[in-house]
Amino acid sequence: MGKIKDFGQQSTLVCATTLSGTGVHTGRPSRVTLHPAEVDTGICFRRTDLTNGTRSTVIRVQRHNVGSTKWCTEMRNGDGVSVMTVEHLLAALGGAGIDNCDIHVSGPEIPILDGSSRDFLSAIYGAGIEKQHRVRGYIRVLQPVSLKVGMSSAEFLPDTRSVIETKIDFSHPAIGCQEMTYVASAASFDRDIATARTFGFLSQAKELHSRGFGLGASLDNTVVLDDSSVMNHNGLRFADEFVRHKTLDVCGDLMFAGAPIVGLFRTYRGGHHLNHAAINCLLAQQEAWEYIVADEPKKALITAECVVAVGAAS
């Protein structure tokens, strides 16, 4: 699925590409178009259905614009304009090495498509990837940073690679305890992560619907589990598809750091809330990381807020 790009330079799309579908939570039709963007502009979403009034319809991918993390990652700007379920699209953009992209969406939620990043990734490679004449910046972890939220935990550790270690533990017999190590690259994202689908439990459907979530979920876009097994007729795409999808979610959520992270992120029984809390915890401790450009180990005299500005045009 396309060539592995040179990660020393920033990248954008060659041309625009459009996908349409239904929001998994709102159940509403949604159309999203990915447009090329200039260097250093980062990734931003524009609500094309909101054209009246004085509210800004632009929401930039930066950690301060993370709204709710219940059941998905929702972005929200200072005017209260939001977009839900951005994580699968962001994971695809990060997996393909896209730094700059202007995303137009026709409603409050990104379409779920098949529940994975597969169709987003195919559209990105179909549009083409263009290298830009500006070097790419990275966040390099220098010291361990860890946190616990209830029975869940996460930590960042120094490493020469970008690595995610994910471990999940569900009492459901079809899941149980699963773990994987993902070393980030365009090839490994395509091969190991991109096609892993979101999953949910039939026993939680009524509660979700009463809270306005899961209204567009179906066996076409979600791995659904009853009390003992997977309900989808074609079964799973991987024996450990559940932990692979959790890793995909991490890939999307880590985009809110503002630049790719060189280091190890380890998570146990995690989710969107824990992922974003870990990002904030890391960037709040300025001695625990440094900003570097390409492969230059030169310390940059910038704050955590500036990292977001460089990576996502805050």
C-alpha positions as CSV (number, residue, x, y, z in Angstrom):
1,M,0.0,0.0,0.0
2,G,2.3,2.7,-1.2
3,K,6.0,3.4,-0.5
4,I,7.4,4.2,2.9
5,K,8.2,7.9,2.9
6,D,11.3,9.7,4.1
7,F,10.4,10.8,7.6
8,G,13.1,13.5,7.6
9,Q,10.8,15.9,5.7
10,Q,7.3,17.1,6.4
11,S,4.6,15.7,4.1
12,T,1.1,16.5,2.9
13,L,-1.3,15.0,0.3
14,V,-0.8,15.5,-3.4
15,C,-4.5,16.1,-4.0
16,A,-7.8,16.1,-2.1
17,T,-9.7,12.9,-1.3
18,T,-13.2,12.3,0.0
19,L,-14.9,9.5,2.0
20,S,-18.5,9.3,3.1
21,G,-20.3,7.1,5.7
22,T,-22.1,7.2,9.1
23,G,-21.0,8.3,12.5
24,V,-20.8,5.3,14.8
25,H,-22.1,7.3,17.8
26,T,-24.4,9.9,16.2
27,G,-25.8,7.6,13.5
28,R,-25.8,10.6,11.2
29,P,-24.4,10.7,7.6
30,S,-21.0,12.2,7.4
31,R,-18.7,13.3,4.5
32,V,-15.0,14.0,5.1
33,T,-12.5,15.5,2.6
34,L,-8.8,15.6,3.2
35,H,-7.0,18.5,1.6
36,P,-3.3,19.3,1.1
37,A,-1.9,21.9,3.5
38,E,1.2,24.1,3.7
39,V,4.3,23.3,5.8
40,D,4.0,23.9,9.5
41,T,0.2,24.2,9.5
42,G,-0.3,20.8,11.1
43,I,-3.6,19.0,11.0
44,C,-6.9,20.8,11.5
45,F,-10.6,20.0,11.1
46,R,-13.2,22.4,9.6
47,R,-16.9,21.9,10.2
48,T,-18.3,22.7,6.7
49,D,-22.0,22.4,7.9
50,L,-21.5,25.4,10.3
51,T,-21.3,28.5,8.2
52,N,-23.4,31.1,10.1
53,G,-22.6,33.2,13.2
54,T,-19.3,34.3,14.6
55,R,-18.1,30.9,16.0
56,S,-14.9,29.5,14.6
57,T,-15.5,26.3,12.7
58,V,-11.8,25.3,12.8
59,I,-10.4,22.9,15.4
60,R,-6.7,22.2,15.4
61,V,-5.1,18.9,16.5
62,Q,-3.5,20.0,19.8
63,R,-3.9,18.7,23.3
64,H,-5.8,21.7,24.6
65,N,-8.5,21.0,22.1
66,V,-9.3,17.5,23.4
67,G,-12.9,17.6,24.7
68,S,-14.6,14.4,25.9
69,T,-12.7,11.1,25.9
70,K,-15.8,9.0,26.7
71,W,-16.1,6.2,24.2
72,C,-14.1,8.1,21.6
73,T,-11.8,11.1,21.2
74,E,-13.8,14.3,20.7
75,M,-12.1,17.6,19.7
76,R,-13.6,21.0,20.7
77,N,-12.4,24.5,20.1
78,G,-12.9,27.6,22.3
79,D,-16.2,28.4,20.6
80,G,-17.7,25.0,21.5
81,V,-17.5,23.6,18.0
82,S,-16.6,19.9,18.1
83,V,-15.9,16.8,16.0
84,M,-16.2,13.3,17.4
85,T,-14.4,10.0,16.7
86,V,-11.3,11.5,15.1
87,E,-8.8,8.8,16.3
88,H,-9.0,6.4,13.4
89,L,-8.5,9.1,10.8
90,L,-5.6,10.6,12.8
91,A,-4.0,7.2,13.2
92,A,-4.1,6.8,9.5
93,L,-2.5,10.2,8.9
94,G,0.2,9.5,11.4
95,G,0.8,6.0,10.0
96,A,1.3,7.4,6.5
97,G,3.5,10.1,7.8
98,I,1.2,13.1,7.0
99,D,2.2,16.2,8.9
100,N,0.0,18.8,7.3
101,C,-3.6,18.3,6.3
102,D,-6.8,20.4,6.2
103,I,-9.8,18.2,6.9
104,H,-13.3,19.3,6.0
105,V,-16.2,17.4,7.7
106,S,-19.9,17.9,7.0
107,G,-21.1,17.1,10.5
108,P,-20.2,16.5,14.2
109,E,-18.5,13.1,13.7
110,I,-16.0,11.5,11.4
111,P,-17.6,8.5,9.5
112,I,-16.7,5.1,11.1
113,L,-16.5,3.3,7.7
114,D,-15.5,-0.3,8.6
115,G,-14.4,0.5,12.1
116,S,-10.7,0.6,11.4
117,S,-8.2,2.9,9.6
118,R,-8.1,0.8,6.5
119,D,-10.3,3.0,4.2
120,F,-8.7,6.2,5.5
121,L,-5.2,4.8,4.8
122,S,-6.2,3.6,1.3
123,A,-7.6,7.1,0.5
124,I,-4.4,8.8,1.7
125,Y,-2.2,6.6,-0.5
126,G,-4.6,6.9,-3.4
127,A,-4.3,10.7,-3.2
128,G,-0.5,10.5,-3.0
129,I,2.0,11.8,-0.5
130,E,4.1,14.8,-1.2
131,K,7.3,15.6,0.6
132,Q,7.6,19.2,1.6
133,H,10.7,21.4,1.8
134,R,10.8,21.7,5.6
135,V,12.3,19.2,8.1
136,R,10.1,17.3,10.5
137,G,10.3,17.8,14.3
138,Y,10.1,15.1,17.0
139,I,9.5,14.9,20.7
140,R,12.2,12.7,22.3
141,V,11.5,11.2,25.7
142,L,14.5,11.8,28.0
143,Q,13.2,10.6,31.4
144,P,10.5,8.1,32.5
145,V,7.1,9.6,33.1
146,S,4.3,7.4,34.5
147,L,0.7,7.7,35.9
148,K,-2.1,5.5,37.2
149,V,-5.8,6.0,36.8
150,G,-7.7,3.5,38.8
151,M,-6.6,0.0,37.7
152,S,-5.1,1.4,34.5
153,S,-1.5,2.7,34.0
154,A,0.6,4.3,31.3
155,E,4.2,5.4,31.0
156,F,6.7,7.0,28.6
157,L,10.2,5.7,28.6
158,P,13.3,6.8,26.6
159,D,14.0,4.7,23.5
160,T,15.7,5.3,20.2
161,R,12.6,4.2,18.3
162,S,8.9,5.1,18.4
163,V,7.3,2.1,20.2
164,I,3.9,1.3,21.7
165,E,3.4,-1.6,24.1
166,T,-0.2,-2.3,24.7
167,K,-1.7,-4.7,27.2
168,I,-5.4,-5.3,27.7
169,D,-7.3,-7.5,30.2
170,F,-11.0,-8.2,29.7
171,S,-13.1,-10.8,31.6
172,H,-14.8,-11.7,28.3
173,P,-13.8,-15.2,27.2
174,A,-13.3,-14.0,23.6
175,I,-10.7,-11.4,24.7
176,G,-9.0,-12.2,27.9
177,C,-5.5,-10.9,28.3
178,Q,-3.7,-9.7,25.1
179,E,-0.6,-7.7,24.5
180,M,1.5,-6.5,21.6
181,T,4.6,-4.4,20.8
182,Y,4.3,-2.1,17.8
183,V,7.4,-0.4,16.4
184,A,6.1,2.5,14.3
185,S,6.6,2.6,10.6
186,A,4.4,3.1,7.5
187,A,4.9,-0.6,6.7
188,S,4.1,-2.0,10.1
189,F,1.1,0.3,10.5
190,D,-0.3,-0.9,7.2
191,R,0.4,-4.6,8.0
192,D,-0.3,-4.9,11.7
193,I,-2.6,-2.1,12.8
194,A,-4.6,-0.4,10.1
195,T,-7.3,-3.0,9.6
196,A,-8.1,-3.8,13.3
197,R,-11.7,-2.8,14.0
198,T,-13.3,-1.1,16.9
199,F,-15.3,-3.5,19.3
200,G,-18.2,-3.3,21.7
201,F,-20.3,-5.4,23.9
202,L,-24.0,-6.2,23.2
203,S,-24.7,-6.0,26.9
204,Q,-23.7,-2.3,26.9
205,A,-25.8,-1.3,23.9
206,K,-28.9,-0.1,25.7
207,E,-26.8,2.0,28.1
208,L,-24.8,3.5,25.2
209,H,-28.0,4.4,23.3
210,S,-29.5,6.0,26.3
211,R,-26.5,8.3,26.5
212,G,-26.5,9.1,22.8
213,F,-23.6,6.9,21.9
214,G,-23.3,3.9,19.5
215,L,-26.4,4.9,17.5
216,G,-24.6,4.1,14.2
217,A,-22.9,0.9,15.4
218,S,-23.6,-2.3,13.4
219,L,-21.9,-5.6,12.5
220,D,-20.6,-3.8,9.4
221,N,-18.5,-1.4,11.4
222,T,-17.9,-2.9,14.8
223,V,-16.8,-6.2,16.3
224,V,-19.7,-7.0,18.6
225,L,-19.5,-9.5,21.4
226,D,-22.4,-11.2,23.2
227,D,-21.9,-13.0,26.5
228,S,-19.5,-15.6,25.2
229,S,-18.4,-15.0,21.6
230,V,-17.9,-12.7,18.6
231,M,-21.2,-12.1,16.8
232,N,-19.8,-11.0,13.4
233,H,-20.4,-13.8,10.7
234,N,-16.9,-13.5,9.3
235,G,-15.2,-13.5,12.7
236,L,-12.0,-11.6,13.5
237,R,-9.4,-10.3,11.1
238,F,-6.7,-11.2,13.7
239,A,-6.8,-13.6,16.7
240,D,-5.7,-10.6,18.7
241,E,-7.7,-7.9,16.9
242,F,-8.8,-6.3,20.1
243,V,-5.3,-5.3,21.3
244,R,-4.4,-4.3,17.8
245,H,-7.3,-1.9,17.7
246,K,-6.4,-0.5,21.1
247,T,-3.0,0.1,19.7
248,L,-4.5,1.9,16.7
249,D,-6.4,4.1,19.1
250,V,-3.2,5.0,20.8
251,C,-1.6,5.9,17.5
252,G,-4.5,8.3,16.9
253,D,-4.4,9.8,20.3
254,L,-0.7,10.4,20.4
255,M,-1.1,12.7,17.4
256,F,-2.3,15.3,20.0
257,A,1.3,15.5,21.3
258,G,2.0,17.9,18.4
259,A,4.9,15.9,16.9
260,P,5.9,12.3,16.6
261,I,7.3,10.9,19.8
262,V,10.6,9.1,19.9
263,G,10.3,6.8,22.9
264,L,8.4,4.0,24.3
265,F,4.7,4.4,25.3
266,R,3.5,1.5,27.5
267,T,-0.2,1.2,28.5
268,Y,-2.1,-1.3,30.6
269,R,-5.9,-1.5,30.5
270,G,-5.9,1.9,28.8
271,G,-8.3,4.0,26.7
272,H,-8.7,7.5,25.3
273,H,-8.8,9.1,28.7
274,L,-5.6,7.5,29.8
275,N,-3.8,8.2,26.5
276,H,-4.5,11.9,26.7
277,A,-3.7,12.2,30.4
278,A,-0.3,10.6,29.7
279,I,0.4,13.1,26.9
280,N,-0.4,16.0,29.3
281,C,1.7,14.4,32.0
282,L,4.7,14.1,29.7
283,L,4.6,17.6,28.2
284,A,4.0,19.2,31.7
285,Q,7.5,17.9,32.8
286,Q,9.8,19.8,30.5
287,E,12.9,18.0,31.8
288,A,11.5,14.7,30.6
289,W,11.6,15.5,26.9
290,E,13.2,17.6,24.2
291,Y,12.2,18.8,20.8
292,I,14.5,17.8,18.0
293,V,14.5,18.4,14.2
294,A,15.0,15.4,12.0
295,D,18.0,13.5,13.4
296,E,19.7,16.5,15.0
297,P,20.1,15.9,18.8
298,K,20.2,19.7,19.4
299,K,18.2,20.8,22.4
300,A,15.5,23.3,21.4
301,L,14.7,26.2,23.8
302,I,10.9,25.9,23.5
303,T,8.1,25.1,25.9
304,A,5.5,22.4,25.7
305,E,3.1,24.9,24.3
306,C,5.5,25.6,21.4
307,V,5.8,21.9,20.6
308,V,2.1,21.9,19.9
309,A,2.5,25.1,17.8
310,V,5.2,23.5,15.7
311,G,3.5,20.2,15.2
312,A,-0.1,21.3,14.8
313,A,-0.2,25.0,14.1
314,S,-1.7,26.1,17.4
